[in-house]
């Protein structure tokens, strides 16, 4: 239990409300001072008083500070696929959040990057070195700059579409033609701001797709129809939030396990998945300094490979964009 801070009330504060006095004495906002009083962390001469209590000269106000929860230790850096003096390409596991946000104050990839010695790289200290992002439940390749100069160059390469990113996803439904381009602008859903949707006033978004393999998964009963599934390679021309997920759902073939965009929970369970089937499998760009081609690949993690086997599909050893 932390030691309370004690304040003797002099004549100048006599008659002041307790919440106003606590705010002035501690430098906290009045709302925080009121919360401390309501939580029982403020006493006057050893007795809890309401916010509206008027203080007398000579009284002693004791305020017990909040004990901040200990920060979680940083996670280890994911496996490094490309180790360059200016950057890393890592293979992020599913379940790892890339940078701090609501509900995820620590335990992120950004924490792992800082613990590995990359600090003050880029304009945002909470995202030090991180060039782009993947959703929490998306696995695969991600670039981390190790110097400010390299961060600026790689962010520019991403912006100028000079980084080729290819993802593997398993979708349910039918994709017409087996390959094609989805050129549909995306924006936030007016009814649910955590989702994105196709909309004419959205941001330009283009995904190239090619069906790698096709199959069908048996239903929960012999009489139930089989669900068609396709292993798809998706190459991003732009990099909007949830782009592949929304584009595939827009084509009538949501990513398996992605209940946010209409995928069947039963199908995911049948394939042993507790996350969506989306993996950043291949990444290619020109090294900003040496001008050599950097090409990295990441094999499917076992949960996704196992889902393919249950669907009767072969697990690809490598992905080459056709």
VENURTA-V51197 format. One record per backbone hydrogen bond with DSSP energy under -0.5 kcal/mol. CO is the residue of the C=O (numbers start at 1). NH is the residue of the N-H. If there is no record, write none. Layout:
co:nh
CO:NH
CO:NH
This chain:
co:nh
5:63
7:61
8:10
9:58
10:13
11:14
13:16
16:55
17:21
18:22
19:23
20:24
21:25
22:26
23:27
29:33
30:34
31:35
32:36
33:37
34:38
35:39
36:41
37:40
41:64
43:45
43:62
44:47
47:44
50:53
51:18
51:19
53:18
55:15
56:59
59:9
59:61
60:45
60:62
61:7
62:43
63:5
63:65
66:68
79:81
79:91
82:84
82:89
84:87
86:146
86:147
87:84
88:90
88:144
89:81
89:82
90:92
90:142
91:79
92:140
93:96
95:97
97:109
98:110
101:104
104:101
108:112
109:113
110:114
111:115
112:116
113:118
114:117
117:119
120:122
121:129
123:125
124:127
125:128
126:100
127:130
129:145
135:138
136:95
136:96
137:139
139:280
140:92
142:90
143:131
143:132
144:88
147:151
148:152
149:153
150:154
151:155
152:156
153:157
154:158
155:159
156:160
157:162
157:163
158:161
162:164
163:165
164:284
165:236
166:281
166:282
167:234
168:279
169:171
169:232
170:256
171:230
174:176
175:178
178:211
180:209
181:183
182:184
182:207
185:199
186:203
187:197
192:189
192:195
195:189
197:187
199:202
203:186
205:184
206:237
206:238
207:182
208:235
209:180
210:233
213:231
215:229
217:227
221:224
224:219
226:228
227:217
228:173
229:215
230:171
230:232
231:212
231:213
232:169
232:234
233:210
234:167
234:236
235:208
236:165
240:243
242:246
243:247
244:248
245:249
246:250
247:251
248:253
249:252
254:172
255:258
256:277
257:259
258:261
258:263
259:262
264:268
265:269
266:270
267:271
268:273
269:272
276:278
277:170
278:139
279:168
279:281
280:141
281:298
282:166
283:296
284:164
285:294
287:291
292:287
293:295
294:285
296:283
301:304
301:305
302:306
303:307
304:308
305:309
306:310
307:311
308:313
309:312
314:316
318:320
319:321
